[in-house]
Amino acid sequence: MATSTTNAERTELMRVLPGLLLAMLLAQLDAMIVSTALPTIVGEMGGVDQLSWVVTAYTLATLASTPLYGKFGDLYGRKWILVFAIVVFMLGSALCGAAQTIGQLIAFRALQGIGAGGLLVGVIAIIGHLATPRERGKFQSYIAALGAVAMIGGPLIGGFLTDVASWRWAFLINLPIGAIALVIVVTRLNHVGQRVEHRIDCLGALLIALFAVAIVLVTSWGGVKFDWDSPQILLLAAAGVVVFVAMLLVERKAAEPVLPLRLFAIRNFSIAQVLTFLVGFAMYSMVAFLPLYQQSAHGYSATSSGLLLLPMLGASLVTTMYSGTLLTKTDNHRAILIGGSFLFAAGLCLLLLVDQGTSELLFSIYMIVFGLGLGVLFQVTVVTAQNSVGRANMGVASSTVTFSRSIGGSFGVALFGSVFTGRLLDGLAQRLPADDYARLAGGSGRLDPAGIKGLADSVREGYMASVVDATHMLFVWAAPFGVLAFLIAFAVRAHKTAE
């Protein structure tokens, strides 16, 4: 059966594309916008030990909800599922802007993430449905380029709003953008997909969410809240294994599984998921913790720390846009993925050379190399996964890509948060007197630049040195994942996409 779209579908895609891009912008912007505001948020609300959860709650809720959104879209049609996701996201944004405690903010970020899961899956699946397989590279390049713009604009906007107004506007800014996207989608998008008889795989969705939660809790609590060999961590890890096995059994037998395991029998689809996981792992982690490093270790403002991410994010934007065009022209997924993963790995390895004396120019060069590879992988993995499956599974394929990236981000932020916090606390304990250590290491400790400048010289120097040491440990953990991505890319099988 031919898979080419009709002229009417192409016309509809062009009419609704601005609304789809705005919807995608919402989800991608908020994965990044909070990064430069985090030190100020913690400085105002306290909760240093919960800092990573402001990011993790969002990515975890996103990954837990994406499989279900993909399936609902395939079964009911994708228009109203996307509308629902936009409304949920806007509600979560409004509540985040009104949060009064760090606990409330984390909870409302989770609500945002539930909406974001539908935005990411819905937009990618709608474009995948309305565009031909060969054209998907071009249209998905718009999405990927928007993601790169969000990576650039998110930290900058978040930092600027934090400095000139309040960190709360980093969330409230979503409301007018969401309203415009909602109007365009409601008025210009027809029902994409037909409603069919169905059996919703609620148990599968629940098990997937529980597995994701178990992974994140183990990586975020291990070595910080509990020892790695403590009963709590061991029980959580065991529970994760049990849930994972149960998930495989349920999804294998389900009439309409949320996550069809048969798709993972397709070689390129599976490899794309692994690479997407590693992209999410590195991308979310770097953007979450580098502003903290720049503000805490070097005293930069929130806006300045956003500007210092520009080399990485700008390079990612360039290769995101170019790789989509190159893929459309050459249809050579394998070569492009190998080249992108090489740059990705090289950038992470170069960051191992960073220390407190590294110049801004040299640091920027390292970040550019990493960003070039990140942009390629961010884009090409999506199209590789989509072109590996039939049109009937487009929603599930899209949700699986988003799920893999989100779980990679959740795992990365949780793991890096645990490594960073553990190393930071060890460094503070070694460098500071007991009273100063208790004040800075406690849940109410301030991490914002103003609080750091107010410390006594000896305390400030000890704190900054500990932050640098903790950040270097993140690079030590990240580099092997980059090398792994490079090696895995060689397993991609070359093939030609059907017209």
N, C-alpha and C positions, 0 to 999 in steps of 0.2 A: 504494500500500500504506500502511495506517495506520501511524503512528509512535508512537502512544501506548503507554505501558507498561501492563502488567497490574497488578492489585492485588498479586499475589505479588511482582512486581519492586519495587513501591513499598515493600512490607513489608520485603523483604530490604534495600533501600537504607537504611531507617530503622534496622534492626538492626545493620548493619555501619558506619553513618556514623561512630560514635565512633572506630572503628579507622582508618577512612580519614582522618579529621581528624588523628588522632595521627601517622599516617604522613606526611601533608602537613606537619604541624608540624615533624617532624624535618628535612625538606629545607629548608624556609623558615627555620627557626631558625638553622641552621648557615650559611646564606648571610649572616646578620647578626651572629651571636653573637661572631664572631672580631674584629669591627671595633674594639671598645673594648679588646680584649686585645692587639692587634697591637703597640703601642709597647712593652709589657712583654715580649712574646715576642721581639721584636728586641733589646730591651735585655738579655735573658738569653742568647740564642743568637747575636746578631750578625746580619749580613746585611741592613743597611739597604737596599742596592741590590736585594735580593730580596723586599722587604716586600710589594709588590703581588702577587707570585706566590702568596702564601698564600691570597689571595682568588681570583686568576685561575685557579689550578690546579683549584679546586673548580668554578667556573663553566664553565671550558673542558671539563672532563671531563663535566659535566652536559650541555652542549649537544652534545658529540660522541656521547653515548650515547642521547639522547632519541629521535632518529628510529628507531633500531633497536628500542628498547623499544616504541614505538608500533606498529611493524609486527609484532613478535613477539606483542604483545597481541591484535592483530586476527586473527592466524593461529592462535595456540595457545589463546586464552582468557586473560583478564587476571589471574586469581587467583594462579596460581603464578609468573607473571612479577613480580607485586607482592611476593609472599613472597620471591623471590630478591633483589629490590632492597632490601628491608628488611634482610636478612641481610648483604648486601654493605655497606650503609651502616653497620650496627652494627660490623662488622669494621673498617672504615676509621676509625670514631670511636675504637675502642679503641686502634688503632695510633697515631692522632694524639695521644692522651693519653699515650702512652709514648715519643713521638719525642724523640730526643736532640740532633738537629742541625736546622738550618733546611731542609736538603735533604731529610731524612727527613720532616719535617712537610709540605713541599710535595708529596712523593710520596704520602703517606697522605691528604692532602686531595684529591688526584686520585682515589684509590680511593673516598673518600666521595662525590665528585661522580658517579662512575659509578653508585653506588647511588641518589643523589639524582635522577638522570635518570629512573630507573624509578619512583620514588615520585611525582614530579610528574606524569608522563604517566599512570601507572596510576590514580591517584586521580581525576584529571580525566576520564579516559576511562570509568571505571566509573560515575561519577555521570552523565556524559553518556549512557551506555547505559541506565541504569535509570530516569532521569527523562525526562519528556516535554520536547519542545523549549521549550514555554512555561514549564515549571517550572525549566528549567536556570538561568534568571537567579536564582531564589531559592536553589537549592542551591549554585550556584557562588558566590553571595554569601557563603555560609558559608566556602567555601574562601578567597575573597579577603579576608574579614574575618580569617580565621586568619592569612593572610599579613601583614596589617597588625598583628595582635597579635604575630606573630613579629618584625616590624620594630621594634615597641616593646620587646617582651620580650628579643629577642636582645641588643642592645647593653646593656640594663640588667643582664640575667643575666650576660653575659660580663664586664662591668665589675665587678659585685658579687663574682663568683667569683674574679676576678683579684685584687681587693683583699683579700678575707678568707681565701682559700685558695690557689689556684693557677690560672693560665690553663689548666692541663690539664683542670680540671673543666668548662671550657666545652665540651669534647668528650665527657668521660666521662658527663655528664648525659644523653646520648642513649641510653645503654644501657638503663636502666629504662623510658624512654618507648618505645623500640623494641620491647622485650619485650612490653609490653602491647598495642601495635598488632599485633604478630605473632600473638599468641594470638587476638585478635578477628577478624582477617582469616582465619586458618586455620579457625576454628570456625564463623564466621557467614556467610561469603561463599561462594556456590555458584560454579561455573565460569561466568564471564561471557564469552560468546562461544564459538563452536564451533571445534574444530580442523578445518582444511581442508587440502586438497592445496596445496602452496606451493612457491615457489622464492625462497629468501632472497637479497635483494639485497646480498650482502656487499661487492661492489665499490663500489656506491653509498654504503654506510655508511662505507667506508674513505675514499672521496674527500671526503665531507662532513666527516669528522673532520680530514683533512689540510688542507682549505680553512680550517677554523676555526683550526687551529694556525698556519697561515701568517699569517692576519690578526692574531692575537694577538701573534705573534713580531715582526712588522713594527712594530706600534704600541707594543709594550713595549720593544723594543731600539732603535728609531729615535730618534736624538737623545740617547741616554743611553749605551748600550754601543757603538753604532756611529753614525757620521754618517748623516744621511738619504740622502746621495748616495754612501754607501760601497758597494763591491761586494757586501758581505753583505746589506745591506738591499735593494738593487736586485734581487739574485738571488732573495731570498725573495719580494719582490713579484711578480716575473715568474713564479716557481713557483706562487704563489697564483692568478694569472690563468690559467695553464695548467691547474691542478687544477680551477678553477671551470668552465672550458669543458668539460673532460673530464667533470665531474660532470653538467653539463647534458645532454651527449650520452648518458651512461650512463643517467640517470634517464628520459630521453625514450624509450629503447628497452627498458628493463627490463620484464619481464613483470609483476613485482610490486614497483614501486619503493619504496624507503624514503620518498622525498619526492615524491609524485605531482605532477608539474608542472602537470597539468590543473587542480588545485585553484587554482592561481594565476591561472587564467583567470577565476575568480570574483572580481568586483571587491571586494566587501566583505571577502572572505577575505584578499586581498592587502593591502588597506589595514590590516586588523587586525594583520597580521604586521609591517608597517612601524611602526605605533604601538606595538606590543608591544616591538619592538626598541628604540625610543626610551625607553620606560618602563624597560626593563632597563638601558639605558645610564646614565640619570640616577639611578635608584634605587640600584643597587649602588655606583656611584661616590661618591655623596654619603654613603651610610652607611659606606663604606670609609674615606673620607678626612676627613670632618668630625671624628670623634673624635681623629684624629691632630692635626688643627689645634687642637682645644680643649685637648688635653693638652700639646702642644708649645709652642703660642704663648701660652697663658694659664695653664698649670700646673695644670689640673684633674686630679682623680684619674680612674681608669678608670670608677668608678661615676658620678661627676659628669658626665663626658662623655657617658655613656649617658642621663642625665637631661636633658641639654641637647638631645637629639634628640627628646624627647617632643612638643614642639609640632608638628613635621612629621609624626611617626608617629601621634600622636593624631588629627590632622586627616585623615590618610589612612584611619584606621580608620573614622571617621564616614562619609566619603563612599563608602568601599568598601561598607559595609553598606547605606547609603541608596540608592546607585545601582543595586544589584541589585534592591531592592524597587521602585524607580521604573521600572526596565526591565521588570519583570514586569507592572506596572500599565499602562504606556503603550506598550510595545513600540517605542519611538522611539529606536533606536540612534544615529541621526545627530545629533539635537539634544543628546543626553547626551554623546556623544563630543566635539562641538564645544565645549560648555561646559567639560568636563573639561580639554581640551587648552588652552583659553584660560587657565585657572587654572595649569596646568602651566607654560606659557610665561611667564606673568606672574611666577610665583614665581622662576623661574630668572633672569629679567631683573632682578628686585629684588635678588637676591643680588650683582649687580654693584656695588651701592652699599656693600657691606660693606668696612670697613677696620678697622685696629686699634683705632680709637676708637668703633666701633659698639656701642651698648648692647645688653645681653642681651635687653631687651624688644623693641627694633626688630628684632634678628636673629631673634627668635622669631616675630614677625609675618610676616617674609619667609618663614620656613620653613613657617608655617601655610598661606600661600597656595599654596606649592609642594605641600605635602602634600595639600591638598584636591583639586588636579588629579590628583596621582599616584594617589590612591585610586580616582577615577572610571575612569581609563584602565586601571588594573590589573585592574579587575573587568570592565568592559564589553567590552574587546577580546576576552576569552576567549569570552564568550557570542556575540559577533558572529561570530567565526570558526566556532564550533560550529554555529550556526544557518544558516550559509552552505553547509553540506555535508550529505550524507545520513548516515543512521545507520551505514551500512557503513564510512564513512570517519572515524568519530568518533575512533578511536584515533590515526590519522594526523593529523587536524586538531588534536587535543589536543597531540600531541607536537610539531607544528610551532609552535604557540603557545609552548610551553615552550622549544623550540629558539630561536625568535626572541628571547625574553626573555633566555635564557642567553647567546646570542651578543652581544646588546646589552650585557649586563652584563660579559662577558669583554672585549669591545672597549672599553667605557667605562673599566673598571678599568685595562686595559693602557694605553690612551691617556692617561688621567688620571695614571696612575703615571709614565709617561714624561714628561709635561708637568711634573708636580709635582717629580719628581726632578731633571730638567734645570734648572728654574727655581731650585730650592733650592740645588743645587750652584753655580750661577752667583752666587746671592746670597751664599752663604758665601764664595766666592772673592773677592768684592768687599768684604765687610765684615770678614773675619777675617784675622789673620796666617797665614802659610803653615803653621806647625806646628799651630795650632788647626784650620785647614781640613782638613789631612791626617787629624787625629784624628777629626773629626766626619764627614767625607765618606767615610772608609774603610768597608769592609764590616763592621767590628766596632763602628762607632759606636753609642752608646746614644741612643734616642729616648724612653725612658720618663721620666715626670715626676721621679723620684728622680735620674736622671742629669743632667737639665737643671738642677735646683736646685743641683747640686754644681759647676756651671761658674762660672768667674769672671764678675763682673757684665758686663764689656764683651763677653765671649764669649757669654754668655747672651742679652744684648740683641740682638746681631748674629744669633744663631741664630733667636730668636723673630721678628725682623723678616723674616728670610728665609722662614720658614714662612708668615707672613701673606702675603707677596708671592707665594709659590708657590700658596697656596690661592686667592688672587684670580685668578690665571691660570686655575685650573680653572673658575671661574665664567665667565670670558671665553670659554672653549671650550664650556661647556655651554649658554649662552644661545641661540646660533643653532639648536641642536638642538631646544630648546623651541619656538621660533618655527616651525621646520619642522613639528613635530607639529601645531601649531594650523592651519597651512595645509593639511596633508594631510587633517585631519579633515573638511574641507568636501567632500572627494571621496566620502565614504561615501554610499551610495545608500539612501534610505529604503525599507523594505519591511516587510511583516507576516510574523511567524513563524507557521509552520503549527502547528496544535494537535497 
